[in-house]
Amino acid sequence: MSPLKVAALLLTMAALLLPVTSYSQEQLSLQEAIRIGLEKNYDIRIADRQDDIAANNVTLGNAGFLPAVDGRATRLFSENNSRQEFQARPPVVRSGASFNNINTSVNLNWTIFDGMGMFIELDRLRALEKSGKLFTRQTVENTVADISDAYFEVVRQSRRIQALQDAIAISQQRIDLAQAQYEVGVSAKVEILRAQVDYNADRSDLLRQEEALQNAKIDLNQLLGRAPNIAFVPTDSIQVDHTLNYSQVDNGLLAANPLLQRLQLNRDIASLDVKAVRASRFPVVGVTSAYNFSRSEAEPLNEFQAQFNRNYGYNYGLTLSLPIFNGFNINRQAQNARISLETSNLELQREQNRLQSEVARAYSQYANRLRLLELEESNVKLAQENANIALERYRLGLLTAIELREAQRNQLIAENRLIDIKYEAKTAETELKRLSSTLLQESQL
């Protein structure tokens, strides 16, 4: 059997084995990857726990509306030795005089007015709860964007491997042709050696590319919160949305972006802090009440000391606390609260400016990559046609090996450039959708 037929048979067997290898691994779609990530990603799970804490803090008791009731109980034992001397009679000496005492009480303290501070605190707790939910949403959106980018990075590296495998197939055909020509005496052995060197170079590039693919899969598995060695095959290709509009994304930025909404809440919380400082200037009125029980037994040291004593009863009343002077600390706190409010406004404006700049950059890249995508798709067709013609001319002996290799490399470069442009366009699209908070909506469809 000729070397050309042997190579063809080996390629056919490899093609038949490829589906078996692929289907032995997990078939992972982007939708499934996002579902796994939303369920197992550690950042999302941590944000959920913090969100639960913020929600648990929104209670009337934490805001100061409810009374505080404390119960206390003590039991004391003692033994005393004493010596008492008198002018008109002998001294009295006692040893080991025992004493025991029981004290119990229930105390109630309830603030009924504090300058509306408890209402301000409740509003603050609710704002913190909303901020926690927005932080969780922001974490989810960022994670979905990261998963999408990591997934399509796996697709990109897989496509690079396919391009290299196509190049290796051409290099193998070149070796077979050089071998056949050498056997019939129309070519020198140096052509076979040159073809094998180029073939080995392509195989080396393939090994490096397989490493890049494995690293990309490890990165995606990490985002999905699962073991890094889980093998899978991506089932989705890179499909770029050509319909995004800059004005639509920019106009929806303020209304939808969770980071801007959190900063707006921070501004509201700073405003509540200003009100809380003002409330501290008002008097605090509270209700207090207690029930007390006390019982003691003792060996009397003299005839005037009681052997048994018991007291019980309750008391109630109002308390009033009015700040008169505390070293001008309230004025200082008021000034700091106003400064914090101004700082919150500046942070919101700064973030608006930053996000608008990010949208402009992302859309510029997105629009540019769409134009490049159209150009590179046309260029790949030309490069493939040129490589096919070059291979046929090489078979006929009308083209040198160096010229064939050049055509082959041009095809590989064009295909890799198209793959990269598609990936860059997709990441720009993902970033635009993340900034406008539409990425999560699409992933849930």
For each residue, the residues with C-beta under 8 A, 3 or more apart:
1: 5 6 9
2: 5 6 180
3: 6 7 176 179 180
4: 7 8 176 177 179 180
5: 1 2 8 9
6: 1 2 3 9 10
7: 3 4 10 11 172 173 175 176
8: 4 5 11 12
9: 1 5 6 12 13
10: 6 7 13 14
11: 7 8 14 15 169 172
12: 8 9 15 16
13: 9 10 16 17
14: 10 11 17 18
15: 11 12 18
16: 12 13 19 20
17: 13 14 20 21
18: 14 15 21 22
19: 16 22 23
20: 16 17 23 24
21: 17 18 24 25
22: 18 19 25 233
23: 19 20 27
24: 20 21
25: 21 22 231 232 233
26: 230 231 232 233
27: 23 232 233 235
28: 32 33 151 232 233 234 235
29: 32 33 234 235 236
30: 33 34 147 148 151 152 234 236
31: 34 35 443
32: 28 29 35 36
33: 28 29 30 36 37 147 151 220 224
34: 30 31 37 38 144 147 148 443
35: 31 32 38 39
36: 32 33 39 40 224 225 226
37: 33 34 40 41 44 143 144 147 223 224 225
38: 34 35 41 44 140 143 144
39: 35 36 225
40: 36 37 45 224 225 226
41: 37 38 44 45 143 147 223 224 225
42: 45 46 225
43: 46 47 139 143
44: 37 38 41 47 48 136 139 140 143
45: 40 41 42 48 49 225
46: 42 43 49 50
47: 43 44 50 51 135 136 139 140
48: 44 45 51 52 136
49: 45 46 52 53
50: 46 47 53 54 132 135 136
51: 47 48 54 55 132 133 135 136
52: 48 49 55 56
53: 49 50 56 57 132
54: 50 51 57 58 128 129 131 132 133
55: 51 52 58 129 132
56: 52 53 59
57: 53 54 62 125 128 129
58: 54 55 62 122 125 126 128 129
59: 56 62 63 125
60: 63 65 66 122
61: 64 65 66
62: 57 58 59 121 125
63: 59 60 118 119 121 122 125
64: 61 111 114 117 118 121
65: 60 61 118 122
66: 60 61 110
67: 108 109 110 287
68: 108 109 110
69: 106 107 108
70: 106 107
71: 104 105 106 107
72: 103 104 105 106 107
73: 102 103 104 105
74: 101 102 103 104
75: 100 101 102
76: 99 100 101 103
77: 98 99 100
78: 98 99 100
79: 96 97 98 99
80: 94 96 97 99 301
81: 94 95 96 97
82: 92 93 94 97 301
83: 91 92 93 94
84: 91 92 93 301 302
85: 91
86: 89 90 91 92
87:
88:
89: 86
90: 86
91: 83 84 85 86
92: 82 83 84 86 301 302
93: 82 83 84
94: 80 81 82 83 97 299 301
95: 81
96: 79 80 81
97: 79 80 81 82 94 298 299 301
98: 77 78 79 297 298 299
99: 76 77 78 79 80 296 297 298 299
100: 75 76 77 78 296 297 298
101: 74 75 76 294 295 296 297
102: 73 74 75 293 294 295 296
103: 72 73 74 76 292 293 294
104: 71 72 73 74 292 293 294
105: 71 72 73 290 291 292 293
106: 69 70 71 72 290 291
107: 69 70 71 72 288 289 290
108: 67 68 69 287 288 289 290
109: 67 68 286 287 288 319
110: 66 67 68 286 287 288
111: 64 114 118 284 285 286
112: 285 286 287
113: 282 283 284 285
114: 64 111 117 118 279 282 284 285
115: 278 279 280 281 282 283 284
116: 119 120 275 279 282
117: 64 114 120 121 276 279 280
118: 63 64 65 111 114 121 122
119: 63 116 122 123
120: 116 117 123 124 272 275 276 279
121: 62 63 64 117 118 124 125 276
122: 58 60 63 65 118 119 125 126
123: 119 120 126 127 272
124: 120 121 127 128 269 272 273 276
125: 57 58 59 62 63 121 122 128 129
126: 58 122 123 129 130
127: 123 124 130 131 265 268 269 272
128: 54 57 58 124 125 131 132 269
129: 54 55 57 58 125 126 132 133
130: 126 127 133 134 265
131: 54 127 128 134 135 262 265 266 269
132: 50 51 53 54 55 128 129 135 136
133: 51 54 129 130 136 137
134: 130 131 137 138 258 259 261 262 265
135: 47 50 51 131 132 138 139 258 262
136: 44 47 48 50 51 132 133 139 140
137: 133 134 140 141 258 440
138: 134 135 141 142 258 259 262
139: 43 44 47 135 136 142 143
140: 38 44 47 136 137 143 144 440
141: 137 138 144 145 258 434 437 439 440
142: 138 139 145 146 434
143: 37 38 41 43 44 139 140 146 147 223
144: 34 37 38 140 141 147 148 434 439 440 443
145: 141 142 148 149 430 431 433 434 439
146: 142 143 149 150 223
147: 30 33 34 37 41 143 144 150 151 220 223 224
148: 30 34 144 145 151 152 426 430 439
149: 145 146 152 153 427 430
150: 146 147 153 154 216 219 220 223
151: 28 30 33 147 148 154 155 220 234 236
152: 30 148 149 155 156 238 423 426 427
153: 149 150 156 157 216 219 220 423
154: 150 151 157 158 213 216 217 220 234
155: 151 152 158 159 234 236 237 238 423
156: 152 153 159 160 216 238 419 420 422 423
157: 153 154 160 161 209 212 213 216
158: 154 155 161 162 213 234
159: 155 156 162 163 238 415 419
160: 156 157 163 164 209 212 213 416 419
161: 157 158 164 165 206 209 210 213
162: 158 159 165 166
163: 159 160 166 167 412 415 416 419
164: 160 161 167 168 202 205 206 209 412
165: 161 162 168 169 206
166: 162 163 169 170 411 412 415
167: 163 164 170 171 202 408 409 411 412
168: 164 165 171 172 199 202 203 206
169: 11 165 166 172 173
170: 166 167 173 174 387 391 408
171: 167 168 174 175 195 198 199 202 408
172: 7 11 168 169 175 176 199
173: 7 169 170 176 177 391
174: 170 171 177 178 195 198 199 391 394 401 404
175: 7 171 172 178 179 192 195 196 199
176: 3 4 7 172 173 179 180
177: 4 173 174 180 181 394 395
178: 174 175 181 182 187 191 192 194 195 401
179: 3 4 175 176 182 183 192
180: 2 3 4 176 177 183 184
181: 177 178 184 186 187 191 397
182: 178 179 185 186 187 188 189 191 192
183: 179 180
184: 180 181
185: 182
186: 181 182 397
187: 178 181 182 191 192
188: 182 191
189: 182 192 193
190: 193 194
191: 178 181 182 187 188 194 195 401
192: 175 178 179 182 187 189 195 196
193: 189 190 196 197
194: 178 190 191 197 198 401
195: 171 174 175 178 191 192 198 199 401
196: 175 192 193 199 200
197: 193 194 200 201
198: 171 174 194 195 201 202 405
199: 168 171 172 174 175 195 196 202 203
200: 196 197 203 204
201: 197 198 204 205
202: 164 167 168 171 198 199 205 206
203: 168 199 200 206 207
204: 200 201 207 208
205: 164 201 202 208 209
206: 161 164 165 168 202 203 209 210
207: 203 204 210 211
208: 204 205 211 212
209: 157 160 161 164 205 206 212 213
210: 161 206 207 213 214
211: 207 208 214 215
212: 157 160 208 209 215 216
213: 154 157 158 160 161 209 210 216 217
214: 210 211 217 218
215: 211 212 218 219
216: 150 153 154 156 157 212 213 219 220
217: 154 213 214 220 221 231 232
218: 214 215 221 222 228 229
219: 150 153 215 216 222 223
220: 33 147 150 151 153 154 216 217 223 224
221: 217 218 224 226 227 228 229 230
222: 218 219 225 228
223: 37 41 143 146 147 150 219 220
224: 33 36 37 40 41 147 220 221
225: 36 37 39 40 41 42 45 222
226: 36 40 221 230
227: 221 230
228: 218 221 222
229: 218 221
230: 26 221 226 227
231: 25 26 217
232: 25 26 27 28 217
233: 22 25 26 27 28
234: 28 29 30 151 154 155 158
235: 27 28 29
236: 29 30 151 155 239
237: 155
238: 152 155 156 159 422 423 426
239: 236 426
240: 369 370 373 422 425 426 429
241: 244 429
242: 370
243:
244: 241 248 249 363 366 429 432 433
245: 248 249
246: 249 250 359 360 363 367
247: 250 251
248: 244 245 251 252 436
249: 244 245 246 252 253 359 363 432 435 436
250: 246 247 253 356 359 360
251: 247 248
252: 248 249 255 256 436 437 438
253: 249 250 256 257 260 352 355 356 359 435 436
254: 257 260 352
255: 252
256: 252 253 436 437 438
257: 253 254 260 261 355 435 436 437
258: 134 135 137 138 141 261 262 437
259: 134 138 262 263 351 355
260: 253 254 257 263 264 348 351 352 355
261: 134 257 258 264 265
262: 131 134 135 138 258 259 265 266
263: 259 260 266 267 344 347 348 351
264: 260 261 267 268 348
265: 127 130 131 134 261 262 268 269
266: 131 262 263 269 270 344 347 348
267: 263 264 270 271 341 344 345 348
268: 127 264 265 271 272
269: 124 127 128 131 265 266 272 273 344
270: 266 267 273 274 337 340 341 343 344
271: 267 268 274 275 341
272: 120 123 124 127 268 269 275 276
273: 124 269 270 276 277 337 340 341
274: 270 271 277 278 334 337 338 341
275: 116 120 271 272 278 279
276: 117 120 121 124 272 273 279 280 337
277: 273 274 280 281 330 333 334 337
278: 115 274 275 281 334
279: 114 115 116 117 120 275 276 282
280: 115 117 276 277 323 330 333
281: 115 277 278 323 330
282: 113 114 115 116 279
283: 113 115 320 321 322 323
284: 111 113 114 115 319 320 321 322
285: 111 112 113 114 318 319 320
286: 109 110 111 112 318 319 320 321
287: 67 108 109 110 112 316 317 318 319
288: 107 108 109 110 316 317 318 319
289: 107 108 314 315 316 317
290: 105 106 107 108 314 315 316
291: 105 106 312 313 314
292: 103 104 105 311 312 313 314 315
293: 102 103 104 105 311 312
294: 101 102 103 104 309 310 311 312
295: 101 102 309 310 311
296: 99 100 101 102 308 309 310
297: 98 99 100 101 307 308 309
298: 97 98 99 100 305 306 307 309
299: 94 97 98 99 307
300: 303 304 305 306 307
301: 80 82 84 92 94 97 305
302: 84 92 305
303: 300
304: 300
305: 298 300 301 302
306: 298 300 309
307: 297 298 299 300
308: 296 297
309: 294 295 296 297 298 306
310: 294 295 296
311: 292 293 294 295
312: 291 292 293 294
313: 291 292
314: 289 290 291 292
315: 289 290 292
316: 287 288 289 290
317: 287 288 289
318: 285 286 287 288
319: 109 284 285 286 287 288
320: 283 284 285 286
321: 283 284 286
322: 283 284
323: 280 281 283 326 330
324:
325:
326: 323 329 330
327:
328: 331 332
329: 326 332 333
330: 277 280 281 323 326 333 334
331: 328 334 335
332: 328 329 335 336
333: 277 280 329 330 336 337
334: 274 277 278 330 331 337 338
335: 331 332 338 339
336: 332 333 339 340
337: 270 273 274 276 277 333 334 340 341
338: 274 334 335 341 342
339: 335 336 342 343
340: 270 273 336 337 343 344
341: 267 270 271 273 274 337 338 344 345
342: 338 339 345 346
343: 270 339 340 346 347
344: 263 266 267 269 270 340 341 347 348
345: 267 341 342 348 349
346: 342 343 349 350
347: 263 266 343 344 350 351
348: 260 263 264 266 267 344 345 351 352
349: 345 346 352 353
350: 346 347 353 354
351: 259 260 263 347 348 354 355
352: 253 254 260 348 349 355 356
353: 349 350 356 357
354: 350 351 357 358
355: 253 257 259 260 351 352 358 359 435
356: 250 253 352 353 359 360
357: 353 354 360 361
358: 354 355 361 362 431 435
359: 246 249 250 253 355 356 362 363 432 435 436
360: 246 250 356 357 363 364
361: 357 358 364 365
362: 358 359 365 366 428 431 432 435
363: 244 246 249 359 360 366 367 428 432
364: 360 361 367 368
365: 361 362 368 369 424 428
366: 244 362 363 369 370 425 428 429 432
367: 246 363 364 370 371
368: 364 365 371 372
369: 240 365 366 372 373 421 424 425 428
370: 240 242 366 367 373 374 425
371: 367 368 374 375
372: 368 369 375 376 421 425
373: 240 369 370 376 377 418 421 422 425
374: 370 371 377 378
375: 371 372 378 379
376: 372 373 379 380 414 417 418 421
377: 373 374 380 381 418
378: 374 375 381 382
379: 375 376 382 383 414 417 418
380: 376 377 383 384 411 414 415 418
381: 377 378 384 385
382: 378 379 385 386 414
383: 379 380 386 387 407 410 411 413 414 415
384: 380 381 387 388 411 414
385: 381 382 388 389
386: 382 383 389 390 407 410 411
387: 170 383 384 390 391 407 408 410 411
388: 384 385 391 392
389: 385 386 392 393 407
390: 386 387 393 394 399 403 404 407 408
391: 170 173 174 387 388 394 395 404 407
392: 388 389 395 396
393: 389 390 396 398 399 404
394: 174 177 390 391 397 398 399 400 401 403 404
395: 177 391 392
396: 392 393 399
397: 181 186 394
398: 393 394
399: 390 393 394 396 403 404
400: 394 403 404
401: 174 178 191 194 195 394 404 405
402: 405 406
403: 390 394 399 400 406 407
404: 174 390 391 393 394 399 400 401 407 408
405: 198 401 402 408 409
406: 402 403 409 410
407: 383 386 387 389 390 391 403 404 410 411
408: 167 170 171 387 390 404 405 411 412
409: 167 405 406 412 413
410: 383 386 387 406 407 413 414
411: 166 167 380 383 384 386 387 407 408 414 415
412: 163 164 166 167 408 409 415 416
413: 383 409 410 416 417
414: 376 379 380 382 383 384 410 411 417 418
415: 159 163 166 380 383 411 412 418 419
416: 160 163 412 413 419 420
417: 376 379 413 414 420 421
418: 373 376 377 379 380 414 415 421 422
419: 156 159 160 163 415 416 422 423
420: 156 416 417 423 424
421: 369 372 373 376 417 418 424 425
422: 156 238 240 373 418 419 425 426
423: 152 153 155 156 238 419 420 426 427
424: 365 369 420 421 427 428
425: 240 366 369 370 372 373 421 422 428 429
426: 148 152 238 239 240 422 423 429 430
427: 149 152 423 424 430 431
428: 362 363 365 366 369 424 425 431 432
429: 240 241 244 366 425 426 432 433
430: 145 148 149 426 427 433 434 439
431: 145 358 362 427 428 434 435
432: 244 249 359 362 363 366 428 429 435 436
433: 145 244 429 430 436 438 439 442
434: 141 142 144 145 430 431 437 439
435: 249 253 257 355 358 359 362 431 432
436: 248 249 252 253 256 257 359 432 433
437: 141 252 256 257 258 434 440 441
438: 252 256 433 441 442
439: 141 144 145 148 430 433 434 442 443
440: 137 140 141 144 437 443 444
441: 437 438 444 445
442: 433 438 439 445
443: 31 34 144 439 440
444: 440 441
445: 441 442
